[in-house]
Amino acid sequence: MKIKVKNFSWEYVLIILLFLEMAFFGAINPHFLNVRNLLFTVNDFIYIGIAALPMTIVIISGGIDVSIGSVMGFASIVLGFFWAKGTNIWVSMIITLAAGLLVGFFMGFLIVWTNIQPLIITLGGMFLFSGLSVVLSGQLGVSGFEGVSGLPDSFSKIVNGYILGIPNGVWIFVAFTFIFMVILHKTRYGRYVYLIGINQNAAKYSGINVNIVKIFSYMLSGLGASISGIVLTSYFTSARADLGNDSLLPVITSVVLGGTNIMGGEGSILGTSIAVLFIGFMRYGLQQAKIPSEQADVFIGLVLILAVGARIWFGWAREKILSQRALKAK
């Protein structure tokens, strides 16, 4: 049976790797394959997935946003700040989402206005919003990483509740995956993102407003970070400035492992989503195998390096096979 290389994408490889991972950890510990436990485990890393989806769009467009972790903490403390000041929790959520959009607009505007590398601008943003989070915490009379507790039960159920026996985290992750798949793969904006990532000058001369597309991409990233901050706050039932501090590397790793070219112009939402599950379940499987967290990080790092290397090799091999078939067809 011949594989149709033209239609065989990296997403298929990721699905195979995900099933192999399940089989491996299931052989080590049969409890790993408990469906209920696997579903509830999604709650542990849903914030990574929500942030990684818009990050995919940013990187495809040729940019990057390293401020995303500090924006999560900023969003969490903004939510806690307004709620502590007497604002309804749901109104506080809307304000937090608006703050995330404004943060993204601010980052995107600075990038297109100054024409400075996105890494530099967003690195500055990382320190800026981390500092603002601590300042807001101080205004509430709590230390930087103490947090605001006592949030309503209805708010905590956003993530910790369930519908039809399935945790809300799963529904949220599936919903956002679908939404961003439509945005990137089914809209004119999504096509512009790919064109800008492939060749920004060519996109500009084709009549595409490159600056608007870039700013909107960073607004999506800011929105994704603020939603992740809300999700983390709901999960821990506490608004803290340090939430999301460890999220940057897992987010970028998920995007790259999912098949997105770090130089731009190539990637998919589905690939990122599968990569998020692969990394999240790997960490859970290592915990089930009773491997200490510091050793687990080493193992995860090695596996991810191999997986990313396999992704690069896969792309090279696929292009070589396609070019050889094209030559034979002439």
C-alpha positions in Angstrom: 0.0 0.0 0.0 1.5 3.3 -1.1 1.1 6.4 1.1 -0.2 9.5 -0.6 2.7 11.7 0.4 1.0 14.8 -1.0 -1.9 14.5 1.4 0.2 13.0 4.3 0.8 15.9 6.7 2.6 16.3 10.0 -0.7 16.2 11.8 -1.0 12.5 10.9 2.5 11.9 12.4 1.5 13.7 15.6 -1.7 11.5 15.9 0.4 8.4 15.6 2.9 9.7 18.2 0.0 10.5 20.5 -1.4 6.9 20.3 2.1 5.5 20.8 2.5 7.7 23.9 -0.9 6.4 25.2 0.2 2.8 24.6 3.6 3.4 26.3 2.3 4.9 29.5 -0.7 2.6 29.5 1.8 -0.4 29.5 3.7 1.2 32.4 0.6 2.0 34.5 -2.9 0.8 33.3 -4.5 3.5 35.4 -3.1 6.0 32.9 -5.7 4.9 30.3 -8.6 5.7 32.6 -10.7 7.9 30.2 -12.2 9.9 33.1 -8.8 10.7 34.5 -7.4 11.7 31.0 -10.3 14.0 30.4 -9.9 15.8 33.8 -6.2 16.0 33.2 -6.9 18.4 30.3 -7.8 21.0 32.9 -4.2 21.0 34.0 -2.9 22.2 30.7 -5.8 23.9 29.0 -4.3 27.3 29.6 -1.3 26.3 27.5 -3.6 25.3 24.6 -5.6 28.4 24.7 -2.5 30.6 24.6 -0.8 28.4 21.9 -3.6 28.7 19.4 -3.3 32.5 18.7 0.5 32.2 19.2 0.4 29.9 16.1 -1.1 32.7 14.1 1.5 35.2 15.4 4.4 32.9 14.5 2.9 32.0 11.0 2.8 35.8 10.3 6.5 36.0 11.1 6.3 37.4 14.6 6.5 36.1 18.1 5.1 37.1 21.5 7.2 36.3 24.6 5.1 38.4 26.8 2.2 35.9 26.9 3.1 34.4 30.3 3.2 37.8 32.1 0.0 38.8 30.4 -1.7 35.8 31.8 -0.7 36.9 35.3 -1.7 40.5 34.5 -5.1 39.3 33.3 -5.6 37.2 36.5 -4.8 40.1 38.8 -6.9 42.6 36.8 -9.8 40.2 37.3 -9.1 39.9 41.0 -8.6 43.7 41.3 -12.0 44.6 39.9 -13.8 41.8 41.8 -12.1 42.9 45.1 -13.3 46.5 44.4 -16.9 45.3 44.3 -17.4 44.7 40.5 -19.5 41.8 39.5 -17.3 38.8 38.6 -18.8 38.5 35.1 -18.3 42.2 34.4 -14.8 41.8 35.8 -14.2 39.1 33.2 -15.4 41.3 30.4 -13.0 44.1 31.6 -10.2 41.5 31.7 -10.8 40.4 28.1 -10.9 44.0 27.0 -7.6 44.5 28.8 -6.1 41.6 26.9 -7.2 43.0 23.6 -5.7 46.4 24.5 -2.4 44.8 25.5 -2.3 43.0 22.2 -3.1 46.2 20.3 -0.4 48.0 22.3 2.2 45.3 21.4 1.2 45.1 17.7 1.1 48.9 17.3 4.6 49.3 18.8 6.0 46.5 16.5 4.6 48.0 13.3 5.3 51.6 14.3 8.9 51.2 15.4 9.7 48.3 13.0 11.7 46.8 15.8 12.0 43.0 16.1 8.9 41.6 17.8 11.1 39.6 20.2 12.5 42.9 21.6 9.2 44.6 21.9 7.4 41.7 23.6 10.4 41.0 25.8 9.9 44.6 27.1 6.2 43.9 27.4 6.9 40.8 29.5 8.7 42.9 32.2 6.2 45.7 31.9 3.1 43.6 32.5 4.8 41.5 35.1 5.6 44.7 37.0 2.1 46.1 36.6 0.7 42.9 38.0 2.8 43.3 41.2 1.7 46.9 41.5 -2.0 46.0 41.2 -1.4 43.3 43.9 0.1 46.0 46.1 -3.0 48.2 45.6 -5.1 45.3 47.0 -2.9 45.1 50.1 -1.5 41.7 49.2 2.1 40.8 48.3 3.1 40.2 44.7 2.4 36.5 44.6 -0.1 36.1 47.4 -3.3 36.6 45.3 -6.9 37.3 45.7 -9.0 34.4 47.0 -12.6 33.8 47.9 -13.9 34.1 44.3 -17.5 32.9 43.7 -18.2 29.2 43.2 -20.0 29.9 39.9 -16.7 31.4 38.6 -14.6 28.4 39.7 -16.9 26.1 37.9 -15.9 27.6 34.5 -13.1 25.1 34.5 -13.7 22.9 37.5 -17.3 22.0 36.5 -18.5 19.6 33.8 -21.2 19.1 31.2 -22.6 15.6 30.3 -19.9 14.1 32.5 -17.1 15.8 30.5 -15.0 18.5 32.2 -15.6 22.0 31.0 -11.9 22.3 30.2 -12.3 19.8 27.4 -15.3 21.6 25.9 -13.4 25.0 26.2 -10.3 23.6 24.5 -12.4 22.0 21.6 -14.4 25.2 21.2 -11.3 27.4 20.9 -9.6 24.9 18.6 -12.6 25.1 16.2 -12.8 28.9 16.4 -9.2 29.4 15.6 -9.3 26.8 12.8 -12.0 28.9 11.2 -10.1 32.1 11.7 -6.8 30.9 10.3 -8.0 28.4 7.7 -11.4 29.6 6.5 -11.1 33.4 6.3 -9.4 36.0 4.1 -7.5 37.2 7.2 -6.0 33.7 7.6 -4.8 33.7 4.0 -3.2 37.1 4.6 -1.4 35.8 7.6 0.2 33.0 5.6 1.2 35.4 2.7 2.8 37.8 5.1 4.7 35.0 6.8 6.0 33.7 3.4 7.0 37.1 2.0 5.9 40.3 3.7 7.0 42.6 0.9 5.1 40.6 -1.7 2.0 40.7 0.5 2.4 44.4 0.9 2.7 45.0 -2.9 -0.3 42.7 -3.4 -2.5 45.3 -1.6 -2.6 43.6 1.8 -2.6 46.0 4.8 0.3 44.2 6.5 0.2 46.5 9.6 -3.5 45.9 10.3 -3.1 42.1 9.9 -0.1 42.1 12.3 -1.8 44.3 14.9 -4.9 42.0 14.8 -2.7 38.9 15.2 -1.2 40.4 18.4 -4.6 41.4 19.6 -5.6 37.7 19.3 -2.5 36.8 21.2 -3.4 39.3 24.0 -7.0 38.0 24.0 -5.8 34.4 24.2 -3.4 35.2 27.1 -6.2 37.0 29.0 -8.5 34.0 28.5 -5.8 31.7 29.8 -5.4 34.0 32.8 -9.1 33.7 33.5 -8.9 29.9 33.1 -6.0 29.7 35.5 -7.8 31.9 38.0 -10.9 29.7 37.8 -8.8 26.6 38.1 -7.0 27.7 41.2 -9.9 29.8 42.5 -7.4 32.6 43.2 -6.2 35.6 41.2 -2.4 35.8 41.4 0.3 37.8 39.6 2.5 34.8 39.1 0.0 32.7 37.2 1.4 31.8 33.8 5.0 32.5 34.7 6.0 29.0 33.5 3.9 29.0 30.3 6.1 30.6 27.7 8.3 27.6 26.8 5.4 25.1 26.8 3.4 27.4 24.6 6.1 28.0 22.0 7.1 24.3 22.1 3.5 23.2 21.4 3.4 25.6 18.4 6.7 24.5 16.9 6.1 20.8 17.6 2.7 21.2 16.0 4.4 22.0 12.7 4.6 25.8 12.7 7.7 27.1 11.1 9.4 29.5 13.6 10.4 31.6 10.6 6.8 32.0 9.5 4.6 31.1 6.6 3.7 27.5 7.6 1.6 25.9 10.4 -1.8 24.8 11.4 -4.2 25.1 14.4 -4.9 21.3 14.4 -1.2 20.5 14.6 -0.8 22.9 17.6 -3.8 21.3 19.4 -2.5 17.8 19.0 0.9 18.9 20.2 -0.7 20.4 23.3 -2.3 17.1 24.1 0.9 15.2 23.4 2.9 17.4 25.8 0.2 17.5 28.4 -0.4 13.8 28.5 3.3 13.1 28.5 3.7 15.1 31.7 0.7 13.3 33.2 2.1 9.9 32.2 5.5 10.7 33.8 3.7 11.7 37.0 1.8 8.4 36.9 5.1 6.6 36.5 6.2 8.4 39.7 9.1 10.1 38.0 10.3 13.2 40.0 9.4 16.5 38.3 13.0 17.6 37.7 13.7 14.2 36.0 10.5 14.5 34.1 11.6 17.9 32.7 14.8 16.3 31.4 12.8 13.4 29.7 10.3 15.8 28.2 13.0 18.0 26.9 14.8 15.1 25.2 11.6 13.8 23.7 10.6 17.2 22.4 14.0 17.8 20.8 13.7 14.4 19.0 10.1 15.2 18.0 11.0 18.6 16.6 14.0 17.0 14.8 11.7 14.4 13.3 9.4 17.3 12.2 12.3 18.9 10.3 13.3 15.6 8.8 9.7 14.8 7.8 9.4 18.1 6.0 12.6 17.6 4.1 11.7 14.0 3.2 8.3 14.9 2.0 9.5 17.7 -0.2 12.2 15.5 -1.6 9.7 12.7 -2.5 7.3 15.2 -4.1 10.1 16.8 -6.2 11.3 13.3 -7.4 7.8 12.4 -8.4 7.4 15.7 -10.2 10.6 15.1 -12.2 9.4 11.6 -13.1 6.1 12.9 -14.3 7.8 15.3 -16.8 
